[in-house]
Amino acid sequence: MSGRGGSRVICYVPNLMDRSRISAGVPGAAFVASPEDLVERVAETQRDHPSDRVLVVVDLDRPGVIEAIEGLTGHGPGVIGFGSHVARDTLSAATAAGCRAFPRSELFRRLSEGIENLALSDGREPRRFR
């Protein structure tokens, strides 16, 4: 489940093609089956590995994801979301919820920069999930 540099990466990405691209760019990423599972896994991971940074990657085009982001962003993980470039309302809502939101093509193009750089490029260290 560890990403590069001591981070643990947890993903809610149901699409198999997107999942394989993330797996190639982030070896060891863990995948969950639902937004609810995501919130639970993040809390467990932070409890069990308090010194590790937790990063989350989500497919913003899936139902329930914005609500999950809202439950996570004030409590710890850096959250990266991706969605359709034409779904500007979804990308804006994710950004307002505290997510680093990218059009799908841009995320996969920039994945080689490192998932930590994408999540934390604003320079802020995420707070811990309680």
HELIX and SHEET records of a PDB file:
HELIX    1   1 ARG A    4  GLY A    6  5                                   3    
HELIX    2   2 LEU A   16  GLY A   25  1                                  10    
HELIX    3   3 PRO A   35  ASP A   48  1                                  14    
HELIX    4   4 VAL A   65  LEU A   72  1                                   8    
HELIX    5   5 ARG A   88  ALA A   96  1                                   9    
HELIX    6   6 ARG A  104  ARG A  110  1                                   7    
HELIX    7   7 LEU A  111  GLU A  113  5                                   3    
HELIX    8   8 ILE A  115  LEU A  120  1                                   6    
SHEET    1   A 5 ALA A  30  PHE A  31  0                                        
SHEET    2   A 5 SER A   7  TYR A  12  1                                        
SHEET    3   A 5 ARG A  53  ASP A  59  1                                        
SHEET    4   A 5 GLY A  78  GLY A  83  1                                        
SHEET    5   A 5 ARG A 100  PRO A 103  1                                        
END                                                                             
